[in-house]
Amino acid sequence: MASDSESPSSLVDHPQNQPTQASSSDSRESSSFTAKQRRDGESDKQYEDRQKLENRLSAIKHKILVLSGKGGVGKSTVAVNLAVSLARAGNKVGLMDVDVHGPSIPTLLGMTGYRPVGDGNDLLQVQMTKNLGVMSIGLLVEDKNAAVIWRGPLKFGMIRQFLRDVAWGELDYLVMDAPPGTGDEPRAVAELVGPGAVAVVVTTPQDLAIADVRRSISFCRELSLPVIGIIENMSGYSCPKCGEIINIFKAGGGEKLANEMQVPFLGAIPIEPEIAASGDAGKPFVEAEGDSAVRTAFSNVASVIADRLGGTD
Ligand code: ADP
């Protein structure tokens, strides 16, 4: 990752919550023997499918699920800009949109008209840049406005296919954008990825959003999904004239909650009106040139996450 990374002291405060790379890879190694063994009652097809999923996942170093307690806090915006920041820092990144009810990644990345293709065996992700491949349910559904009824098992099947059948290849990071709340999708990711998955929770500073984050963190704990930290989005407004941070909403709620819940605080992303415009234009904000407090904030958060996960060596 870029060398501009900072390690906020809050990260050091909670060593018990550090989901180290060693712990996730150790558990993967220790489970690899049992993973290769046929399970009781498993058919040939089930065994093959499970092997394919295991093989696919073992080629991906870090699997990061981006969650939020409620909608509208900027979860998808954060997922996209985080994935792009990690890719721009030289990492191989996959971005997987598992928000079946409102897939917004294709819009945020200007992917209208893109269709993933298969090669007979696998589904090929859309390679947006050399380092960034994307797969979204929004790229596969014909009519974006059609109401699709997805019941739990169907969602689970779709997420399994995305993890097992998409030719992600060797990745440093797979960033997964889940719908807000504590529904089937994050549950499916936690179950399918197993001990290698970690969660990042996005919130805004207001009390209402914060209350929902508490639920998200409890949910992750229930799923044994390690929370690598909280990002506070729309945290103050950086005045374009003087650079001073003006706290339009409250600020610091995310960090306070992180301390209270004993999870690391990964950083704050200020409000930036251009973010909405760049989302509508299908161009990730962090790709634009020029100095910006928000671009720096995204890059710092990406560095902190990479550091927490132990890098990609
Ligand atoms: P979610 O995925 O949580 O529902 P979105 O990522 O769709 O939220 O963002 C909701 C809206 O907020 C979008 O219009 C987006 O452009 C805007 N937004 C997100 N983050 C910021 C920010 N830091 N500054 C200004 N607008 C933002």
py3Dmol code that shows the C-alpha trace and the ligand (Angstrom):
import py3Dmol

protein = """\
ATOM      1  CA  MET A   1       0.000   0.000   0.000  1.00  0.00           C
ATOM      2  CA  ALA A   2       0.933   3.627  -0.283  1.00  0.00           C
ATOM      3  CA  SER A   3       3.389   4.836   2.268  1.00  0.00           C
ATOM      4  CA  ASP A   4       1.087   7.640   3.462  1.00  0.00           C
ATOM      5  CA  SER A   5      -0.653   5.290   5.837  1.00  0.00           C
ATOM      6  CA  GLU A   6      -1.263   6.340   9.393  1.00  0.00           C
ATOM      7  CA  SER A   7      -2.149   4.136  12.283  1.00  0.00           C
ATOM      8  CA  PRO A   8      -4.551   6.012  14.530  1.00  0.00           C
ATOM      9  CA  SER A   9      -3.819   5.307  18.151  1.00  0.00           C
ATOM     10  CA  SER A  10      -7.352   3.959  18.569  1.00  0.00           C
ATOM     11  CA  LEU A  11      -6.268   0.965  16.520  1.00  0.00           C
ATOM     12  CA  VAL A  12      -3.610   0.123  19.026  1.00  0.00           C
ATOM     13  CA  ASP A  13      -6.013   0.388  21.932  1.00  0.00           C
ATOM     14  CA  HIS A  14      -7.884  -2.818  21.253  1.00  0.00           C
ATOM     15  CA  PRO A  15      -5.440  -5.609  20.562  1.00  0.00           C
ATOM     16  CA  GLN A  16      -8.071  -8.178  21.455  1.00  0.00           C
ATOM     17  CA  ASN A  17     -10.038  -7.078  18.442  1.00  0.00           C
ATOM     18  CA  GLN A  18      -7.302  -7.316  15.896  1.00  0.00           C
ATOM     19  CA  PRO A  19      -8.325  -9.951  13.380  1.00  0.00           C
ATOM     20  CA  THR A  20      -4.794 -10.626  12.345  1.00  0.00           C
ATOM     21  CA  GLN A  21      -3.884 -12.129   9.042  1.00  0.00           C
ATOM     22  CA  ALA A  22      -2.228 -14.934  10.934  1.00  0.00           C
ATOM     23  CA  SER A  23      -5.442 -15.948  12.665  1.00  0.00           C
ATOM     24  CA  SER A  24      -7.474 -16.059   9.463  1.00  0.00           C
ATOM     25  CA  SER A  25      -4.829 -17.860   7.433  1.00  0.00           C
ATOM     26  CA  ASP A  26      -4.077 -20.233  10.298  1.00  0.00           C
ATOM     27  CA  SER A  27      -7.680 -21.224  10.521  1.00  0.00           C
ATOM     28  CA  ARG A  28      -7.762 -21.642   6.746  1.00  0.00           C
ATOM     29  CA  GLU A  29      -4.703 -23.856   6.869  1.00  0.00           C
ATOM     30  CA  SER A  30      -6.029 -25.933   9.723  1.00  0.00           C
ATOM     31  CA  SER A  31      -9.350 -26.307   7.944  1.00  0.00           C
ATOM     32  CA  SER A  32      -7.786 -27.160   4.565  1.00  0.00           C
ATOM     33  CA  PHE A  33      -7.316 -30.787   5.542  1.00  0.00           C
ATOM     34  CA  THR A  34     -10.968 -31.228   6.506  1.00  0.00           C
ATOM     35  CA  ALA A  35     -12.030 -29.143   3.493  1.00  0.00           C
ATOM     36  CA  LYS A  36     -10.468 -31.730   1.169  1.00  0.00           C
ATOM     37  CA  GLN A  37     -12.261 -34.595   2.876  1.00  0.00           C
ATOM     38  CA  ARG A  38     -15.633 -35.728   1.671  1.00  0.00           C
ATOM     39  CA  ARG A  39     -18.327 -34.874   4.240  1.00  0.00           C
ATOM     40  CA  ASP A  40     -20.894 -37.385   5.383  1.00  0.00           C
ATOM     41  CA  GLY A  41     -23.794 -37.552   2.976  1.00  0.00           C
ATOM     42  CA  GLU A  42     -22.132 -35.205   0.453  1.00  0.00           C
ATOM     43  CA  SER A  43     -22.889 -36.047  -3.172  1.00  0.00           C
ATOM     44  CA  ASP A  44     -20.219 -35.897  -5.927  1.00  0.00           C
ATOM     45  CA  LYS A  45     -21.682 -32.626  -7.168  1.00  0.00           C
ATOM     46  CA  GLN A  46     -21.799 -31.064  -3.691  1.00  0.00           C
ATOM     47  CA  TYR A  47     -18.223 -32.156  -3.029  1.00  0.00           C
ATOM     48  CA  GLU A  48     -17.004 -30.730  -6.351  1.00  0.00           C
ATOM     49  CA  ASP A  49     -18.852 -27.466  -5.761  1.00  0.00           C
ATOM     50  CA  ARG A  50     -17.370 -27.112  -2.309  1.00  0.00           C
ATOM     51  CA  GLN A  51     -13.871 -27.803  -3.636  1.00  0.00           C
ATOM     52  CA  LYS A  52     -14.361 -25.209  -6.355  1.00  0.00           C
ATOM     53  CA  LEU A  53     -15.497 -22.631  -3.792  1.00  0.00           C
ATOM     54  CA  GLU A  54     -12.570 -23.436  -1.480  1.00  0.00           C
ATOM     55  CA  ASN A  55     -10.089 -23.154  -4.349  1.00  0.00           C
ATOM     56  CA  ARG A  56     -11.539 -19.876  -5.506  1.00  0.00           C
ATOM     57  CA  LEU A  57     -11.466 -18.394  -2.004  1.00  0.00           C
ATOM     58  CA  SER A  58      -7.962 -19.588  -1.281  1.00  0.00           C
ATOM     59  CA  ALA A  59      -6.702 -17.456  -4.199  1.00  0.00           C
ATOM     60  CA  ILE A  60      -8.100 -14.327  -2.524  1.00  0.00           C
ATOM     61  CA  LYS A  61      -5.972 -13.002   0.325  1.00  0.00           C
ATOM     62  CA  HIS A  62      -8.499 -10.757   2.072  1.00  0.00           C
ATOM     63  CA  LYS A  63     -12.284 -10.807   1.875  1.00  0.00           C
ATOM     64  CA  ILE A  64     -13.836  -7.621   3.195  1.00  0.00           C
ATOM     65  CA  LEU A  65     -17.569  -7.273   3.663  1.00  0.00           C
ATOM     66  CA  VAL A  66     -18.744  -3.653   3.779  1.00  0.00           C
ATOM     67  CA  LEU A  67     -21.824  -3.303   5.971  1.00  0.00           C
ATOM     68  CA  SER A  68     -23.977  -0.580   7.408  1.00  0.00           C
ATOM     69  CA  GLY A  69     -26.731  -0.497   9.992  1.00  0.00           C
ATOM     70  CA  LYS A  70     -29.018   1.535   7.760  1.00  0.00           C
ATOM     71  CA  GLY A  71     -29.308   2.733   4.162  1.00  0.00           C
ATOM     72  CA  GLY A  72     -28.089   6.067   2.877  1.00  0.00           C
ATOM     73  CA  VAL A  73     -24.955   6.335   5.009  1.00  0.00           C
ATOM     74  CA  GLY A  74     -22.711   5.992   1.954  1.00  0.00           C
ATOM     75  CA  LYS A  75     -21.882   2.293   2.263  1.00  0.00           C
ATOM     76  CA  SER A  76     -21.743   1.660  -1.510  1.00  0.00           C
ATOM     77  CA  THR A  77     -19.856   4.903  -2.076  1.00  0.00           C
ATOM     78  CA  VAL A  78     -17.313   3.816   0.535  1.00  0.00           C
ATOM     79  CA  ALA A  79     -17.092   0.287  -0.926  1.00  0.00           C
ATOM     80  CA  VAL A  80     -16.387   1.634  -4.433  1.00  0.00           C
ATOM     81  CA  ASN A  81     -13.891   4.290  -3.375  1.00  0.00           C
ATOM     82  CA  LEU A  82     -12.160   1.883  -1.027  1.00  0.00           C
ATOM     83  CA  ALA A  83     -11.838  -0.734  -3.773  1.00  0.00           C
ATOM     84  CA  VAL A  84     -10.537   1.863  -6.229  1.00  0.00           C
ATOM     85  CA  SER A  85      -8.088   3.266  -3.645  1.00  0.00           C
ATOM     86  CA  LEU A  86      -6.722  -0.226  -2.953  1.00  0.00           C
ATOM     87  CA  ALA A  87      -6.438  -0.909  -6.703  1.00  0.00           C
ATOM     88  CA  ARG A  88      -4.707   2.415  -7.332  1.00  0.00           C
ATOM     89  CA  ALA A  89      -2.199   1.504  -4.628  1.00  0.00           C
ATOM     90  CA  GLY A  90      -1.162  -1.463  -6.774  1.00  0.00           C
ATOM     91  CA  ASN A  91      -3.302  -4.233  -5.311  1.00  0.00           C
ATOM     92  CA  LYS A  92      -5.356  -6.699  -7.322  1.00  0.00           C
ATOM     93  CA  VAL A  93      -8.923  -6.029  -6.242  1.00  0.00           C
ATOM     94  CA  GLY A  94     -12.339  -7.551  -6.887  1.00  0.00           C
ATOM     95  CA  LEU A  95     -15.530  -5.649  -6.108  1.00  0.00           C
ATOM     96  CA  MET A  96     -18.582  -7.810  -5.600  1.00  0.00           C
ATOM     97  CA  ASP A  97     -22.019  -6.264  -5.265  1.00  0.00           C
ATOM     98  CA  VAL A  98     -24.320  -8.580  -3.353  1.00  0.00           C
ATOM     99  CA  ASP A  99     -27.057  -6.018  -2.795  1.00  0.00           C
ATOM    100  CA  VAL A 100     -29.725  -7.854  -4.768  1.00  0.00           C
ATOM    101  CA  HIS A 101     -32.472  -5.352  -3.980  1.00  0.00           C
ATOM    102  CA  GLY A 102     -30.580  -2.216  -4.926  1.00  0.00           C
ATOM    103  CA  PRO A 103     -27.292  -2.941  -6.670  1.00  0.00           C
ATOM    104  CA  SER A 104     -25.714   0.478  -7.044  1.00  0.00           C
ATOM    105  CA  ILE A 105     -22.141  -0.438  -7.967  1.00  0.00           C
ATOM    106  CA  PRO A 106     -22.834  -0.509 -11.758  1.00  0.00           C
ATOM    107  CA  THR A 107     -24.239   3.041 -11.523  1.00  0.00           C
ATOM    108  CA  LEU A 108     -21.394   4.307  -9.356  1.00  0.00           C
ATOM    109  CA  LEU A 109     -18.849   2.905 -11.815  1.00  0.00           C
ATOM    110  CA  GLY A 110     -20.680   3.940 -14.992  1.00  0.00           C
ATOM    111  CA  MET A 111     -21.211   0.356 -16.122  1.00  0.00           C
ATOM    112  CA  THR A 112     -24.468   0.841 -17.990  1.00  0.00           C
ATOM    113  CA  GLY A 113     -24.589  -1.599 -20.893  1.00  0.00           C
ATOM    114  CA  TYR A 114     -21.783  -3.804 -19.551  1.00  0.00           C
ATOM    115  CA  ARG A 115     -22.636  -7.510 -19.546  1.00  0.00           C
ATOM    116  CA  PRO A 116     -20.432 -10.120 -17.914  1.00  0.00           C
ATOM    117  CA  VAL A 117     -19.676 -13.047 -20.199  1.00  0.00           C
ATOM    118  CA  GLY A 118     -18.951 -16.675 -19.470  1.00  0.00           C
ATOM    119  CA  ASP A 119     -16.109 -18.756 -20.876  1.00  0.00           C
ATOM    120  CA  GLY A 120     -18.010 -22.049 -20.739  1.00  0.00           C
ATOM    121  CA  ASN A 121     -16.852 -22.782 -17.215  1.00  0.00           C
ATOM    122  CA  ASP A 122     -16.763 -19.567 -15.276  1.00  0.00           C
ATOM    123  CA  LEU A 123     -18.450 -16.210 -15.270  1.00  0.00           C
ATOM    124  CA  LEU A 124     -15.951 -13.480 -16.106  1.00  0.00           C
ATOM    125  CA  GLN A 125     -15.942 -10.364 -13.945  1.00  0.00           C
ATOM    126  CA  VAL A 126     -15.923  -7.043 -15.764  1.00  0.00           C
ATOM    127  CA  GLN A 127     -12.348  -5.798 -15.695  1.00  0.00           C
ATOM    128  CA  MET A 128     -12.751  -2.052 -15.112  1.00  0.00           C
ATOM    129  CA  THR A 129      -9.029  -1.360 -14.857  1.00  0.00           C
ATOM    130  CA  LYS A 130      -5.919  -3.530 -14.814  1.00  0.00           C
ATOM    131  CA  ASN A 131      -6.302  -3.987 -11.055  1.00  0.00           C
ATOM    132  CA  LEU A 132     -10.068  -3.821 -10.549  1.00  0.00           C
ATOM    133  CA  GLY A 133     -12.617  -6.469 -11.565  1.00  0.00           C
ATOM    134  CA  VAL A 134     -16.314  -6.060 -10.787  1.00  0.00           C
ATOM    135  CA  MET A 135     -19.310  -8.362 -10.520  1.00  0.00           C
ATOM    136  CA  SER A 136     -22.785  -7.188  -9.612  1.00  0.00           C
ATOM    137  CA  ILE A 137     -26.222  -8.667  -9.761  1.00  0.00           C
ATOM    138  CA  GLY A 138     -27.140  -5.376 -11.452  1.00  0.00           C
ATOM    139  CA  LEU A 139     -25.087  -6.464 -14.481  1.00  0.00           C
ATOM    140  CA  LEU A 140     -27.080  -9.668 -14.858  1.00  0.00           C
ATOM    141  CA  VAL A 141     -30.649  -8.532 -14.307  1.00  0.00           C
ATOM    142  CA  GLU A 142     -32.179  -7.454 -17.640  1.00  0.00           C
ATOM    143  CA  ASP A 143     -34.534  -4.773 -16.374  1.00  0.00           C
ATOM    144  CA  LYS A 144     -33.059  -2.653 -13.621  1.00  0.00           C
ATOM    145  CA  ASN A 145     -36.509  -1.410 -12.646  1.00  0.00           C
ATOM    146  CA  ALA A 146     -38.191  -4.795 -12.478  1.00  0.00           C
ATOM    147  CA  ALA A 147     -39.103  -5.816  -8.952  1.00  0.00           C
ATOM    148  CA  VAL A 148     -37.301  -9.065  -8.317  1.00  0.00           C
ATOM    149  CA  ILE A 149     -38.437 -11.149  -5.410  1.00  0.00           C
ATOM    150  CA  TRP A 150     -35.401 -12.760  -3.881  1.00  0.00           C
ATOM    151  CA  ARG A 151     -36.083 -15.187  -1.142  1.00  0.00           C
ATOM    152  CA  GLY A 152     -33.346 -16.252   1.271  1.00  0.00           C
ATOM    153  CA  PRO A 153     -32.244 -19.464  -0.487  1.00  0.00           C
ATOM    154  CA  LEU A 154     -32.121 -17.722  -3.867  1.00  0.00           C
ATOM    155  CA  LYS A 155     -29.918 -14.977  -2.444  1.00  0.00           C
ATOM    156  CA  PHE A 156     -27.680 -17.563  -0.830  1.00  0.00           C
ATOM    157  CA  GLY A 157     -27.398 -19.403  -4.175  1.00  0.00           C
ATOM    158  CA  MET A 158     -26.552 -16.204  -6.035  1.00  0.00           C
ATOM    159  CA  ILE A 159     -23.841 -15.223  -3.560  1.00  0.00           C
ATOM    160  CA  ARG A 160     -22.405 -18.737  -3.680  1.00  0.00           C
ATOM    161  CA  GLN A 161     -22.277 -18.506  -7.474  1.00  0.00           C
ATOM    162  CA  PHE A 162     -20.561 -15.126  -7.311  1.00  0.00           C
ATOM    163  CA  LEU A 163     -17.924 -16.528  -4.984  1.00  0.00           C
ATOM    164  CA  ARG A 164     -17.531 -19.913  -6.658  1.00  0.00           C
ATOM    165  CA  ASP A 165     -18.164 -19.331 -10.377  1.00  0.00           C
ATOM    166  CA  VAL A 166     -16.725 -15.870 -11.020  1.00  0.00           C
ATOM    167  CA  ALA A 167     -13.167 -16.132 -12.310  1.00  0.00           C
ATOM    168  CA  TRP A 168     -11.735 -13.743  -9.727  1.00  0.00           C
ATOM    169  CA  GLY A 169      -8.250 -15.198 -10.087  1.00  0.00           C
ATOM    170  CA  GLU A 170      -5.511 -14.216  -7.651  1.00  0.00           C
ATOM    171  CA  LEU A 171      -6.686 -11.219  -5.650  1.00  0.00           C
ATOM    172  CA  ASP A 172      -5.237  -9.197  -2.813  1.00  0.00           C
ATOM    173  CA  TYR A 173      -8.671  -7.945  -1.771  1.00  0.00           C
ATOM    174  CA  LEU A 174     -12.251  -8.846  -2.518  1.00  0.00           C
ATOM    175  CA  VAL A 175     -14.479  -5.979  -1.378  1.00  0.00           C
ATOM    176  CA  MET A 176     -18.107  -7.046  -0.994  1.00  0.00           C
ATOM    177  CA  ASP A 177     -20.917  -4.518  -0.812  1.00  0.00           C
ATOM    178  CA  ALA A 178     -23.847  -5.927   1.171  1.00  0.00           C
ATOM    179  CA  PRO A 179     -27.271  -4.331   1.602  1.00  0.00           C
ATOM    180  CA  PRO A 180     -27.838  -2.358   4.800  1.00  0.00           C
ATOM    181  CA  GLY A 181     -28.950  -4.193   7.908  1.00  0.00           C
ATOM    182  CA  THR A 182     -28.601  -7.678   9.178  1.00  0.00           C
ATOM    183  CA  GLY A 183     -30.233  -9.749   6.468  1.00  0.00           C
ATOM    184  CA  ASP A 184     -29.566 -12.844   4.389  1.00  0.00           C
ATOM    185  CA  GLU A 185     -26.703 -11.413   2.326  1.00  0.00           C
ATOM    186  CA  PRO A 186     -24.104 -10.723   5.042  1.00  0.00           C
ATOM    187  CA  ARG A 187     -25.152 -13.974   6.677  1.00  0.00           C
ATOM    188  CA  ALA A 188     -24.541 -15.853   3.396  1.00  0.00           C
ATOM    189  CA  VAL A 189     -21.125 -14.231   2.927  1.00  0.00           C
ATOM    190  CA  ALA A 190     -20.086 -15.060   6.482  1.00  0.00           C
ATOM    191  CA  GLU A 191     -21.213 -18.647   6.071  1.00  0.00           C
ATOM    192  CA  LEU A 192     -19.712 -19.207   2.608  1.00  0.00           C
ATOM    193  CA  VAL A 193     -16.400 -17.461   3.147  1.00  0.00           C
ATOM    194  CA  GLY A 194     -15.994 -18.762   6.670  1.00  0.00           C
ATOM    195  CA  PRO A 195     -13.141 -17.680   8.927  1.00  0.00           C
ATOM    196  CA  GLY A 196     -11.385 -15.709   6.154  1.00  0.00           C
ATOM    197  CA  ALA A 197     -14.078 -13.000   6.000  1.00  0.00           C
ATOM    198  CA  VAL A 198     -13.880  -9.699   7.872  1.00  0.00           C
ATOM    199  CA  ALA A 199     -16.355  -6.823   8.119  1.00  0.00           C
ATOM    200  CA  VAL A 200     -16.020  -3.065   7.847  1.00  0.00           C
ATOM    201  CA  VAL A 201     -18.987  -1.105   9.180  1.00  0.00           C
ATOM    202  CA  VAL A 202     -19.875   2.280   7.692  1.00  0.00           C
ATOM    203  CA  THR A 203     -21.865   4.836   9.646  1.00  0.00           C
ATOM    204  CA  THR A 204     -22.655   8.524   9.708  1.00  0.00           C
ATOM    205  CA  PRO A 205     -22.140  10.446  12.955  1.00  0.00           C
ATOM    206  CA  GLN A 206     -25.794  10.910  13.976  1.00  0.00           C
ATOM    207  CA  ASP A 207     -27.175   9.016  16.979  1.00  0.00           C
ATOM    208  CA  LEU A 208     -29.776   7.253  14.861  1.00  0.00           C
ATOM    209  CA  ALA A 209     -27.159   5.744  12.552  1.00  0.00           C
ATOM    210  CA  ILE A 210     -24.939   4.900  15.502  1.00  0.00           C
ATOM    211  CA  ALA A 211     -27.715   2.904  17.194  1.00  0.00           C
ATOM    212  CA  ASP A 212     -27.995   0.766  14.068  1.00  0.00           C
ATOM    213  CA  VAL A 213     -24.269   0.146  13.994  1.00  0.00           C
ATOM    214  CA  ARG A 214     -24.465  -1.376  17.448  1.00  0.00           C
ATOM    215  CA  ARG A 215     -26.888  -3.932  16.007  1.00  0.00           C
ATOM    216  CA  SER A 216     -24.577  -4.566  13.029  1.00  0.00           C
ATOM    217  CA  ILE A 217     -21.638  -5.253  15.299  1.00  0.00           C
ATOM    218  CA  SER A 218     -23.652  -7.587  17.514  1.00  0.00           C
ATOM    219  CA  PHE A 219     -24.825  -9.353  14.360  1.00  0.00           C
ATOM    220  CA  CYS A 220     -21.221  -9.796  13.161  1.00  0.00           C
ATOM    221  CA  ARG A 221     -20.281 -11.175  16.555  1.00  0.00           C
ATOM    222  CA  GLU A 222     -23.151 -13.617  16.385  1.00  0.00           C
ATOM    223  CA  LEU A 223     -21.801 -14.768  12.984  1.00  0.00           C
ATOM    224  CA  SER A 224     -18.187 -14.880  14.260  1.00  0.00           C
ATOM    225  CA  LEU A 225     -17.368 -12.335  11.571  1.00  0.00           C
ATOM    226  CA  PRO A 226     -14.487 -10.197  12.854  1.00  0.00           C
ATOM    227  CA  VAL A 227     -15.166  -6.454  12.569  1.00  0.00           C
ATOM    228  CA  ILE A 228     -11.915  -4.849  11.464  1.00  0.00           C
ATOM    229  CA  GLY A 229     -13.362  -1.433  12.154  1.00  0.00           C
ATOM    230  CA  ILE A 230     -15.802   1.401  11.749  1.00  0.00           C
ATOM    231  CA  ILE A 231     -15.630   4.165   9.130  1.00  0.00           C
ATOM    232  CA  GLU A 232     -17.469   7.408   9.890  1.00  0.00           C
ATOM    233  CA  ASN A 233     -18.725   8.816   6.597  1.00  0.00           C
ATOM    234  CA  MET A 234     -20.122  12.319   6.031  1.00  0.00           C
ATOM    235  CA  SER A 235     -18.088  13.382   9.022  1.00  0.00           C
ATOM    236  CA  GLY A 236     -17.868  17.174   8.895  1.00  0.00           C
ATOM    237  CA  TYR A 237     -17.491  19.341   5.842  1.00  0.00           C
ATOM    238  CA  SER A 238     -14.113  20.506   4.662  1.00  0.00           C
ATOM    239  CA  CYS A 239     -14.517  24.156   3.609  1.00  0.00           C
ATOM    240  CA  PRO A 240     -13.168  24.434   0.047  1.00  0.00           C
ATOM    241  CA  LYS A 241     -11.923  27.979   0.745  1.00  0.00           C
ATOM    242  CA  CYS A 242     -10.084  27.586   4.046  1.00  0.00           C
ATOM    243  CA  GLY A 243      -9.957  23.802   4.563  1.00  0.00           C
ATOM    244  CA  GLU A 244     -11.520  24.127   8.011  1.00  0.00           C
ATOM    245  CA  ILE A 245     -13.726  21.161   8.991  1.00  0.00           C
ATOM    246  CA  ILE A 246     -17.279  22.284   9.755  1.00  0.00           C
ATOM    247  CA  ASN A 247     -19.379  19.737  11.615  1.00  0.00           C
ATOM    248  CA  ILE A 248     -22.717  19.958   9.819  1.00  0.00           C
ATOM    249  CA  PHE A 249     -23.998  16.870  11.547  1.00  0.00           C
ATOM    250  CA  LYS A 250     -22.371  15.744  14.740  1.00  0.00           C
ATOM    251  CA  ALA A 251     -18.882  14.376  14.453  1.00  0.00           C
ATOM    252  CA  GLY A 252     -17.013  11.742  16.357  1.00  0.00           C
ATOM    253  CA  GLY A 253     -19.991   9.440  16.935  1.00  0.00           C
ATOM    254  CA  GLY A 254     -18.354   6.631  14.975  1.00  0.00           C
ATOM    255  CA  GLU A 255     -15.126   6.862  16.931  1.00  0.00           C
ATOM    256  CA  LYS A 256     -16.977   6.999  20.245  1.00  0.00           C
ATOM    257  CA  LEU A 257     -18.967   3.932  19.293  1.00  0.00           C
ATOM    258  CA  ALA A 258     -15.824   2.149  18.144  1.00  0.00           C
ATOM    259  CA  ASN A 259     -14.331   2.711  21.591  1.00  0.00           C
ATOM    260  CA  GLU A 260     -17.513   1.646  23.317  1.00  0.00           C
ATOM    261  CA  MET A 261     -17.873  -1.522  21.235  1.00  0.00           C
ATOM    262  CA  GLN A 262     -14.121  -2.177  21.381  1.00  0.00           C
ATOM    263  CA  VAL A 263     -13.609  -2.261  17.656  1.00  0.00           C
ATOM    264  CA  PRO A 264     -10.989  -0.209  15.826  1.00  0.00           C
ATOM    265  CA  PHE A 265     -11.855   3.145  14.307  1.00  0.00           C
ATOM    266  CA  LEU A 266     -10.603   3.180  10.706  1.00  0.00           C
ATOM    267  CA  GLY A 267     -11.090   6.844   9.907  1.00  0.00           C
ATOM    268  CA  ALA A 268     -13.501   9.613   8.992  1.00  0.00           C
ATOM    269  CA  ILE A 269     -14.562  10.646   5.479  1.00  0.00           C
ATOM    270  CA  PRO A 270     -15.768  14.267   5.261  1.00  0.00           C
ATOM    271  CA  ILE A 271     -18.857  15.405   3.349  1.00  0.00           C
ATOM    272  CA  GLU A 272     -17.948  16.259  -0.222  1.00  0.00           C
ATOM    273  CA  PRO A 273     -20.717  17.512  -2.537  1.00  0.00           C
ATOM    274  CA  GLU A 274     -18.692  16.308  -5.532  1.00  0.00           C
ATOM    275  CA  ILE A 275     -19.080  12.715  -4.330  1.00  0.00           C
ATOM    276  CA  ALA A 276     -22.767  12.677  -5.238  1.00  0.00           C
ATOM    277  CA  ALA A 277     -22.028  14.242  -8.630  1.00  0.00           C
ATOM    278  CA  SER A 278     -19.237  11.764  -9.366  1.00  0.00           C
ATOM    279  CA  GLY A 279     -21.497   8.871  -8.314  1.00  0.00           C
ATOM    280  CA  ASP A 280     -24.205  10.069 -10.689  1.00  0.00           C
ATOM    281  CA  ALA A 281     -21.596  10.437 -13.443  1.00  0.00           C
ATOM    282  CA  GLY A 282     -20.328   6.896 -12.814  1.00  0.00           C
ATOM    283  CA  LYS A 283     -16.808   8.012 -11.943  1.00  0.00           C
ATOM    284  CA  PRO A 284     -15.375   7.100  -8.540  1.00  0.00           C
ATOM    285  CA  PHE A 285     -14.453  10.281  -6.690  1.00  0.00           C
ATOM    286  CA  VAL A 286     -10.991   9.044  -5.738  1.00  0.00           C
ATOM    287  CA  GLU A 287     -10.062   8.722  -9.413  1.00  0.00           C
ATOM    288  CA  ALA A 288     -10.257  12.461 -10.040  1.00  0.00           C
ATOM    289  CA  GLU A 289      -7.061  14.470  -9.868  1.00  0.00           C
ATOM    290  CA  GLY A 290      -6.220  17.272  -7.463  1.00  0.00           C
ATOM    291  CA  ASP A 291      -5.951  17.805  -3.749  1.00  0.00           C
ATOM    292  CA  SER A 292      -8.962  16.847  -1.712  1.00  0.00           C
ATOM    293  CA  ALA A 293      -9.486  16.098   1.969  1.00  0.00           C
ATOM    294  CA  VAL A 294     -11.841  13.300   0.957  1.00  0.00           C
ATOM    295  CA  ARG A 295      -9.397  11.617  -1.433  1.00  0.00           C
ATOM    296  CA  THR A 296      -6.739  11.737   1.264  1.00  0.00           C
ATOM    297  CA  ALA A 297      -9.229  10.331   3.787  1.00  0.00           C
ATOM    298  CA  PHE A 298     -10.103   7.399   1.515  1.00  0.00           C
ATOM    299  CA  SER A 299      -6.479   6.683   0.822  1.00  0.00           C
ATOM    300  CA  ASN A 300      -5.698   6.765   4.571  1.00  0.00           C
ATOM    301  CA  VAL A 301      -8.597   4.450   5.384  1.00  0.00           C
ATOM    302  CA  ALA A 302      -7.451   2.030   2.650  1.00  0.00           C
ATOM    303  CA  SER A 303      -3.931   2.093   4.127  1.00  0.00           C
ATOM    304  CA  VAL A 304      -5.200   1.501   7.647  1.00  0.00           C
ATOM    305  CA  ILE A 305      -7.298  -1.457   6.465  1.00  0.00           C
ATOM    306  CA  ALA A 306      -4.371  -2.926   4.550  1.00  0.00           C
ATOM    307  CA  ASP A 307      -2.169  -2.537   7.620  1.00  0.00           C
ATOM    308  CA  ARG A 308      -4.729  -4.118   9.893  1.00  0.00           C
ATOM    309  CA  LEU A 309      -5.081  -7.082   7.568  1.00  0.00           C
ATOM    310  CA  GLY A 310      -1.353  -7.553   7.501  1.00  0.00           C
ATOM    311  CA  GLY A 311      -0.707  -6.416   3.916  1.00  0.00           C
ATOM    312  CA  THR A 312      -0.557  -8.702   0.934  1.00  0.00           C
ATOM    313  CA  ASP A 313       2.820 -10.433   1.225  1.00  0.00           C
TER     314      ASP A 313
END
"""
ligand_1 = """\
27
ADP
P -25.777 3.484 0.945
O -25.032 2.482 0.129
O -25.389 3.474 2.385
O -27.259 3.407 0.775
P -24.797 5.437 -0.945
O -23.382 5.054 -1.106
O -25.750 5.073 -2.026
O -25.370 4.948 0.450
O -24.807 7.013 -0.681
C -26.009 7.724 -0.426
C -25.874 9.149 -0.990
O -24.928 9.873 -0.206
C -25.378 9.181 -2.431
O -26.035 10.209 -3.114
C -23.889 9.508 -2.279
O -23.388 10.183 -3.402
C -23.895 10.405 -1.056
N -22.637 10.371 -0.288
C -21.999 9.284 0.204
N -20.890 9.641 0.879
C -20.813 10.997 0.811
C -19.897 11.980 1.319
N -18.825 11.653 2.040
N -20.159 13.294 1.018
C -21.252 13.640 0.313
N -22.140 12.781 -0.191
C -21.948 11.470 0.058
"""
view = py3Dmol.view(width=600, height=400)
view.addModel(protein, "pdb")
view.setStyle({"model": 0}, {"cartoon": {"style": "trace"}})
view.addModel(ligand_1, "xyz")
view.setStyle({"model": 1}, {"stick": {}})
view.zoomTo()
view.show()
